[in-house]
Every structure is written in structure tokens, then in C-alpha cells.
Amino acid sequence: MIFDTHAHYDSSQFDEDREELLASMPEQGVGTIVNVGASYRSCFTVPEMVQKYPFMYAAVGVHPDEVGALNEETFAKMKEQFQKDKVIAVGEIGLDYYWDNESHDLQKKWFIRQLALAKELSLPVLIHSREAAADTMEIMQEYGRGLQGVIHCFSYSKEMAKEYVKMGYYIGVGGVVTFKNGRKLKEVVAEIPLTSIVLETDCPYLAPVPFRGKRNHSGYIRYAAEGIAEIKGVSAKEVIRQTEENAKKMYGLA
């Protein structure tokens, strides 16, 4: 069954048909979905939302664009959410120098604090890094060793991907692997072992071809699996099987 390691079903883009869409996932071959928090507010709403669906789990964390909401008091309240049932990871955390919503120093501070929290709780991390390759790697080498997790929506070089794999991290691959301009990600997939790849949608964003530009959902992940299969010279069924095994291992659900 397909394991979608990174989705955002709390997005307002799903408000009209969320329950109907999620109810259809098992028949679409989707066995597990991890819904990932990004804003401070979502740290409270996502753990509640996943209780309704037996195949869904939650990750709690604050995205680099949203770290302005964090201080010692709010961080302590966020930490309490990890006591909730089905919260299995710290994320989405990291650095984003593309949007630059928050200062780089503030992003780094809360990235490091959330990595430390993951170590304290013995949970995997979901790493967001956009146009911040060097700083992300530097922080991960110093503070991320000994953790498990995924470099989500990977967009850097194959050399950097190999370095993360050496550190024990998985590479998150989604719809971009089907894009004509997704050459860098295709090179990464070719270079790293299938045992180091997990599938993700980042829905409602990054829908694969032939749905590019439309709202994404976990039912479309098979197109990413087919893209990986073509590169690896294996069947899509094998990609789905191995990536599910990888995800269960990473999240401690095996």
C-alpha cells in the first residue's frame, strides 16, 4: 500500500471535500498518510484531525516561514502536543531563504531548538530546506546526527543527497520527479538506493504530471512511484512496497 509521508490535509483547499476524499484513500491503494503541521496553529489542529482516520498520523512542528509565532511560552505549549495519540514526528522544520518571511537567525534558532526537541523525544524529523542548502547541511551535521528523518521535497544536488543518506536520512520524492524540468531530482533518484527514498505528496501542492498545477492528493502518488520505477528499472509495485517499508521504519510503525 502507498505510504504518503508528508501531506497537508488541514489546508483550506480541502475544506469542501476533505472527509469524502480521505474516505476514498484505501480504495485508491493508499494505506498510510502522515499529516504534517506547519504553522503554530496547526500544531493543535492536526493532532485532533488525524484521530478521525485510522490510517492517518500527525507530525507537529513549525515551518521556517512561521517561526515568528514561537517564543518560550508557545514552544512549551507546542511541546505538549507530543503527548497526544498518533503524533509520531517533529515537522515540518528547517530553513527557507526563498520566501524569507523570517530572519535567517530566527529560522536557525528555532530549527535547532526543534531538532533538540526531536532528540529529547526520540522522534524522527521532517526537514524543509529551500535555497538554504549550505546552512541546512551545517546545522544537520552539528545537531541532526543520531536522528532519523526525511529531507522533504529534496531539491539539491545528488552529492548532497548522498551525504544525507550517509547520515541515515531518507530523501522525500514526490510529484517533481515527473516534471520535465525535474532533472536534478531525477539524477538524485538514479544515484541513491531505493532503500533511502520515501514517497510524499506535500499535497495540496506539487501535483505530478498529468495533474501538474491542480490540487494534489495522496491518490496521485502512484505517478511519482511510476517515475521512480522508470529511473530505477523496477516495477512501480516494487517502489511502493520498498518505500512503504522505509517509511514504516522511519516512523517507528514497522
N, C-alpha and C positions, 0 to 999 in steps of 0.2 A: 504493500500500500504506500501511496505517496505521503511523505512527511514534509510539510511546509514549515521550515524552521523560523520563518520571520514574516509575519503578517500584521496588518493594522486594521482589523475589522471594527474597531471603535471609531474609525473615520466617519465623518458625516456623509461621505459618498455612499455608505451602505445603509443609511437611515431608512430608506424606503423599502428595502427588501432583505435586510440582514438575516432575519430568522429563516425565511424561506431559502435563501442562498446557502446558509450554513447547514440547514437540514438536508440539502441535496448533496453535500460533500461525500458521504460514504458511497453513494451510488456513482459518483464521479471518480471513485478509486482513491480518494483522499482519506488516509487513516488517522493522521495526527496534524494538528496546527498549533503553533505557538504564537499567541497574540502578544505583540511587543509594545510596551509603554514607551512614550517619547517625551511627552510634557509632564510637568509635575502633577497636573490634574489626572492624567491617565494612570498614574501610579495607584490611584484609588479606584478608578472606574474599571480598569482592565481585569484586576483580580475578581471583581464581582461578576463581570460579564462572562468569564470562562466557566463559572460554576454551572451555567445553563447547558453546557455542551460537554458530554463525556469525553470527546476526542480533542478538546482544547485545553491548553495550558497557558500560563501567563509569564511574561518577563516584566520586571519592574526596574525602571531606570529613567534618567533624564538626559535627553538628546543634547548635544553641544549647543544647538540653537536656542535651547530653553533653560540653560543653567542659571540665567539671571533670577529665576524663581527660587534658587536654593540659598539657604543660609543654615546656620546650625540647627535652628528650630525646625525648619521644613525638612531638612535632611533626616533629622531624628524621626519625624512623622512618616517619611517615606520608608525608612528602615523598618518600621513596624509592619509594613505591608508584607514583608517576607515571612511573617508568621501565618499568613493566610494559606489555605489549602490550594495546591496546584500552582504556586509561584515557584518556578524552577530555574530562573536565570536572572542575572543583572544586565539590563539593557533597555534601551539602546543608548550606549555611552560612547564617547570618543571626542573627535575634533572635526570641525567643519570650517575651513577657511574659504569656502566658495561663497556662502551667504554672509559670513562674518557678522552674524547677529549679535554675538557677544565677543568681548576682547579675548585675544589668544591666551592671555594669562589666566583669565577666569575659566575658560574652557579647560585648560590644562589642570588647574586646581581641582575642579570637580570630576574630571576624568580620573585623576589619580586617587581621589577620595572614593570614587565608586569602584575602582579596581581593588582598593584595600578592603572595601565592604564585601566584595565577592570572595576575597581570600578569607576574611573573617567567617563568612557563612558557608564556605566550601561550595560555591555555586559557579557555573560557567558564565562567561561574559559574551555579550553581543556587541561587537565593535563597529562603530560608524567612523569612517575616515574619508573625507573628501577634500582634495587639494591640500592635504596635510601629511603627506607620506613620511617625510623625514621626522617630524615631531612625533607622529604616532608611533613609528618604529622605535624611536629613542625612549619614549615612555613605556612602551610594551616590553622592551628589553630590560628596563630597570624595575618596573612594577608589575609586569604581566607574566613573568616567568613563574611556572608552577601552577598556573591556572589553565583550565580548558576553556574553549570557546570558539567563536567563528569571527572571521574578518568579513563582515557583512557587505554585500554589494561590491565585491572586490573590483577595483578599477586601476590598480597599479601594475608594475612590471612582473614578468614571470620570475625574475631574480628575487624580488621582494616576496612574492608568493612562496617561493621555495624556503626563504628564511623563516616565514611564519610557520610553515609546515614543520620545519626542523624544531621550532619551539613547541610543537604539539597542537597548533591551532588548525582549524578547518577553514576552508575557503568557501564562502557563500556564493552560489551561482544561481542566477535567475534568468529572466527574460532577455537580458542584454546579450546572452550567448547566441540568441537567434538574430540579432541585428546585423545588417550589412556592415555597419561601422563598429561592430563589436570585436574587431581584430585582436586587440590586446587581451581581452578576456578569453578568446578562443585559444590564443597562444598559452595562456596560463593553464587552461584545462588540458591542453596537449602535454604540458610539461609536468604536471603534478599527478600523483596517483589518485585513482578513483576513491581510495580509502581516506582521502583527505578533503573530499568535496561533500558539501551538503546542499540540498535544494532549498530555494526560498522564492517567495513572490515579491515581497515588500509591497503587497497589494494595499491600497488600490493603484499603486504606481507601477511603472515599468512592465506593462503587459508585453508578452512576447509576440513576435510575428506569428500568425497573421492578424493579431488584435492590437498591434502597436498603436499607442495613442488613445486607446479606450481604457475603461476601468478594468483593472486586473483583479483576478481572484484565484484561489488555490486550484480550481478545476483546470486552469490553463498551464499548470506547472509541467504537465506532460510534454509540452512543446520544448521547454528547457531541457527536460530529460532526453528528448529526441536529439536536440542539438549537441548535447554532451556525448550521446551514444555515437553519433556520426563522427565526431572528432576522435573518440576513443576506439572506434571499430568494434563496438559491442552492441548488444541489444538495449533498447530503452528499458525493457523489463529488468535487465541486469543493473542498469543505472539506478532505477527506482529501488530495487532490492538493496543494493550496497549503500546508497545514500540514506535510506531509512535506518539501516543498521548503524551507520556513522552517527546519525542524529540521535538515536536512542542512547548510544554510548555516551555522546557528548552531554546530553541532558540527564544522564543517570536514570533512564527509563528502560534500559535493556533488561 
